[in-house]
Each structure stands twice: as structure tokens, then as C-alpha cells.
Amino acid sequence: MTRRFFGTDGIRGRTNQPPMTAEIAMKVGMAAGAHFLRGDHKHRVVIGKDTRVSGYMMESALVAGFTSVGMDVIMVGPMPTPAVAMLTQSMRADLGVMISASHNPFADNGIKLFGPDGFKLSDSDELAIEALIDVPAKLANAAEIGRARRVEDARGRYIHFAKSTFPDHLRLDGLKVVVDCANGAAYNTAPLALWELGAEVISLGVEPNGLNINHECGSTAPQLLQETVVASGAQIGIALDGDADRLIVVDEQGKVVDGDQLMALIGTTFARAGKLRGDGIVATVMSNLGLERYLNGQGLSLERTSVGDRYVLERMRAGGFNAGGEQSGHIILTDYATTGDGLVAALQILAALVESGKPASELLHLFDPVPQLLKNVRFAGGKPLEDARVKAIIADAEAALRGSGRLVIRPSGTEPVIRVMAEGDDAGEVEAVVDRICDAVKEAAG
């Protein structure tokens, strides 16, 4: 069945353009509410958001939709995506909603849905909700319209939860940490959690104005964090994205550490402590070959999935793994959370840093990445990957890299772009392979 609204991570788009309009948001609230009105208990939904100015509009529309079909609404205000997932479960809600476009600019927004177990909805649930969006909703009787209320202590509940994942016998006393919250959802939770654990905290990206989320800050723009770490003499820097489910780290020398290195550290730390399940970790096809080789050298495996944290989580749950993520910084630790949580992942890194006594530059660089190159080819239409010449060039490239590298070619799930990635021991060969394929795709696309 073709999806009209839901993509790989909920519904997302340009604000005030379909599907990200107040009208559609209200219909999503009606449809999702109707789908989860199961049983005879009082039904409720938890709604959180990041700091985009459009969040107010989308929140109001969703509240109208949910209450109109008889579902109570708990609004928690600006909160990280993982906090909404956690609160959905702890408040015994039937559904959780996060209003966010993650690392995208402020003009975009999105709607992510979580089930009562705190996990993102299954494909079948999303398709069922889509089918109801254009169906006239069964509105509640006047006396059964849902009520809406704000919960003022949600921030404290999430901070307490996040701190509970940090080892009881450790403190962050004497550690200077720079944290960049991307002017996003974690601006008032991450710095406070780190301070309560004893760290000396320097905060960046904590003055949201509705328009500056992810703007020259956060995990997708770590330059200011790098400069601040070096200038302040901090031991480590932490960068979150707009909804705080993604983490990038900067060592004391100002060097960026991506999700692959973070997963290597967490995986081997868990393994040494006897806490790693599945004898390995789960990552996507985009994770560096160097990570796979490093884990294999430690007697651990790397299982790969399609791009998207939902696919990582699906494989983790199916295979009994408790650690996984993406090179971009989504780190999923199912012992603690049902989705990626940048703060919780950062606390595991900080715990390892404190216990090791090593500088971050040593602790966080466990392997040398294999040369990797990713290029995007934009096309206007058609199916260039089905062109006979493109297929032949791809086959030749795969043969050239066999045994010394990998090739990953995939269409974007959100825009008309073909992503071409190659990696291998020979950087020159990797670049030549990518360029040949990109040229062929461009020619086929006209």
C-alpha cells in the first residue's frame, strides 16, 4: 500500500504546506485517536514538541483533533523526543506524539507517533491511521469530549530518568563539559542533568526563539562547539540535534567523533561488563567498514540494516540486541530507552571517560575509518537506477571493491536524490568509483 503521509520517521514537511498544515494535523489527531480508542478505560495521549515557532500551531491542531474524538491530552511542552516516548509509557498513555522535524531547519516540522509501549508505531498502525485521515471522524458526544492539561514537572521527570542511567558510583565532578542543545528540545534538560551529576557545564544553543533551531549549532553544525571546547579547555563537548535523539561528540582537541566511534566504545564497554546482548551491535549500511573490522577484532559482530533508526530498532528487537544506532549519531540503548536518546548516550560516554581516566581523544578514537565518500545526484524524474548502462557500471564497481570495500546506492526516502556511497582501503579508487556511478546516473536521468 502506497504511503501518502508517513515516511521513514513519521510525517514531515514544510510548515503550512501539505502534509504539514494545521488542517491535516487535526485530521491526524482524529485518525490516530480513533485508532487507539481501544478498551473501556479513559484514553489519553502525551504531546511534546521542540522549539519551532510552528509547534504552537501544530500542537493546538492536534489537541483539537484528539479531544474531538474523546481522548484526553497531556501537553508537556518543549521536550526531547525520547522524553515523550518515556512519558507515554510511564503515564500509561495510549499514544505519544512528538512535534518535530529533528535536525531540519525551523521552517519544517513533523509529527512522530509512539505506541503505549513507548516504541514508534509499526507500519500496520501507520497505514491504518492513514486510511482514517480522509474518513469523516466519529466525533465524541458533548459530555465525552476529551480534556487537555499541561504537566509542569515533565522536565524533572525526564532529568531524573536520564540520570538513573548513569552509574550510581560515579560523578562528573571536575569534568568541564560543553553541551550544544541546538536551540532545540533539550535546551532546558541536558545542561541541568549534567550539572546535577557534578559537571562544570558550558551551555550553547540554549536560547531558542522559534526560528534558530539547528541554525549554525547542534549536531549538524558542530563548529562553534569545537571552538568552544578548545578555547575553554573543556575535556569533552556534546552536541544534540533539534529533538535531542541524536548525539555527536567533540574531544578535547576539537575533533568531531561520529556515531560509529561512539557505538564502538559503548559496544565494547558493555561487552567487558557482560551487559552486551546479541554479541554485537546493529547499525545501518552507512556505518564505516572500519567499525565492522574493529568489532570483529573484539569478537563482536556488526549487523547492518537499511538507513533509518526505525530499521535499526526493528532488527535489535528481533535479534535480542541492546545497542545499535547510526553513523549520524542516533544511538539506541534498549536497556534504557525505546528510541534514540542523545543525552542518555552521552551519559554512557561520560561514564566511560570518567572510569578510564583517559583523555577523550584517546578513548573515543578506537579505529581508523576506512576512506568513505558519499555523493548525492538530484534527478527530475524517472528511474535512473534501472538504466542498463547504470546497472553495468555499478556491477563493475562492486567487482572492483570486492574484498577491500563496499558500495551502497540508494534513493532518498524524502527527496528526489540518489545517494552513492563507496568505501575501501584505496581512497583514489573509492573516489573514482563514486564519480563513475554519479556520472552515469546523471546521464540516465537526463
WOPEPE-V330797 format. One record per helix or strand of 3 or more residues. SS is the DSSP state (alpha for helix, beta for strand). FROM is the first residue (numbers start at 1). TO is the last residue. If there is no record, write none. Layout:
SS&FROM&TO ; SS&FROM&TO
This chain:
beta&10&14 ; alpha&22&35 ; beta&44&49 ; alpha&54&68 ; beta&72&78 ; alpha&81&90 ; beta&95&99 ; beta&108&115 ; alpha&123&133 ; alpha&142&144 ; beta&148&150 ; alpha&154&164 ; beta&176&180 ; alpha&190&196 ; beta&200&204 ; alpha&223&232 ; beta&236&240 ; beta&247&251 ; alpha&259&272 ; beta&280&284 ; alpha&289&297 ; beta&301&305 ; alpha&309&319 ; alpha&342&356 ; alpha&360&363 ; beta&372&378 ; alpha&384&386 ; alpha&388&401 ; beta&405&411 ; beta&417&424 ; alpha&427&445
